[in-house]
């Protein structure tokens, strides 16, 4: 698992990416618990559009940290398909880690998860929920405050070792709301 590996530190530190993704549009079926809410048809299309947008910007995650909820797992599946379709080639699949902290945590919990990432990882993606995803984005770059809508992505730059990543250290590069 990515948090348990002990690798050597990177020699020359390259710019890293943090991709914060709010899950795509979810349904609210009666009698279905929050954690089991599925995506709507629009949500599935939007998730694929997120993947295509990421691929065209060359934002390819090495590690995905995802909430275990059904809607976030389905969002990741759509993103992965969108990335693959846009790439037109077989790119290596990132490691995916499902973490309860992404489902029920706060923005600071997401930052804590990023601080535990192995330094061999260059781009980390978190797929989660509001308000924590938007909170984490605002903590990384307080000047960029704003709530991510469903299917929203906030791409942040970071230069350093993951264990030193924290508030004010990752400026916002751009945001995007995918609509498939």
N, C-alpha and C positions, 0 to 999 in steps of 0.2 A: 504494500500500500504506500502511496505517495508520502504520507506523513511519517512513515516508519523508516524510509530509506535514509541512509546517512551517506551523502556523497560529498566529494570535495567541493570547495567553493569555486565559482567561475573565476577564470583569470581576468580577462577584460570584460567588464560588465556591459552588456548590451541593453538597449532599451527593451523593456518588457511591456506586456499588455495585460490589462485587467478588463474583462468583458462582463458587465453586470447586465443580466437579462431578466426582465419581468415576464412571467409565463404568458402564453397567448390566451385569447378569450375562452373562458370556461363556461360550461353550462351549470345550472343549479337544479338538477332533477330532484323532485320531491322524494324524501326518504333516503337520500344519499348523503352520507357524512361529508364534511368539508374535504377531508384528505382524499376521498374517492371521486371528487367531481371531475368529469371528463372535459376535454376540449369540445367546443362547438365545431361545426364544419368550417366556419370562418377561422376559428383558432388553428385548426390543422393547416389551412392554407397560409395563414400568417406565419406559422412556425417555419414552413418551408421557405417563405420569403425572407425570414430572418437569416436562414442559412445561406441563401443566395447572396444577400447583401454582405454578409460577413466574408464570403468567398471572394466577391469582387473587390473587397477592401484588403484582402489577404490577412484577415483576422481569423486564423485557424488555431483553435485551442489545443494545447498539449494535455490539459487536464480540465475536466468539467466537474464541478462540485454542484450537485443538484439536490433540491428538496425531494423527499421521497413521495410527495403527493402525486396522484395520477396525472393531473394537468401539467405539472412540471416535467414528469417523465415523458409524457406525450409531446410536450414542447421540445424537449431534447431530441426525441426521435425525428420530429419534423425538421429541426435544424440540421441534424446529421444528414438527412436525405437531401436537403437543400444545398448543403456544402458539397456533397458528393456529386449531385447533378450539375452544379455550377462549375465544379473542377474538371469534369469530363475525364477524370483519371482516378485511379485508386490511391487515395492519400491514406496514410496510416491513421487508424482510428485513435482518438485520444482515450486516455483512461477516464472512467466515469466513477465518481464516488458519491453515493447518496447519503446525505447527512441530515439528521433531524434538526440540527441547529439552523439550517437554511429554511426549514418549514416554520419553526416557532421561535426563531431568534430575532435579534435586533441587528441594526447596522454594525454595531461593534462586534457582534458574534461573527459576522461575515468577514470582517477584517481579521479577527483572531484565526479564522480558518485559513485565510490567505497567508498569514504569518507562519503557518505550519507547512506550507508547500515546500517541496524539495527544490533546491536551486537549479536542478537540471531542467525544470519547467520554465519555459519562456512566456507562454500565454496561458492564463487561467481564466476560465469562464465560470460564473456562478449563475445558476438559473433558479430564481426564487420568486418571492412574493413582496408586495408592498405592505407595510411601509419600509421594511428592512432593506430592500434593494436600493430604493431611492435614498434612504438614510446613509447607506454605505457610500454611494456616489457623492453625496453632499459632504460627507466626512473626508473623503479623499481630496475633494476640491470644493471648499466652501463657497467659492465665487460662482459655482455652477449649479446652485440650488434649483431644484425642480423635480416634480414627481414624474416618474416614468409611467406611461400608459401601458395597458396590456400590449404585449409584443414589442415593448420598448427595449432598446439597447443603449447602454452608456459605455463607451470605450475610453479607458484611461491609460495613460502612459506611466511607466514606473521604471526608474533606473536604480537598482540596488538589490540587495539580498532580501528575499521574501520576509525573513524574520524581522526586518527593520521597516517593513511597509506599515504605514499608519496614517492617521489623520494629517491632511495637508501635504502628503508626499506623492500623490498621483494625479496630475492635472488631467482634466477632461479633454479628450481629443475631439469627440463628436458624439452626438446622440442620433438615434434613428428610431422611428416607429414603423414597423413593417406592416404592410397590408397586402395580403396575397390575392 
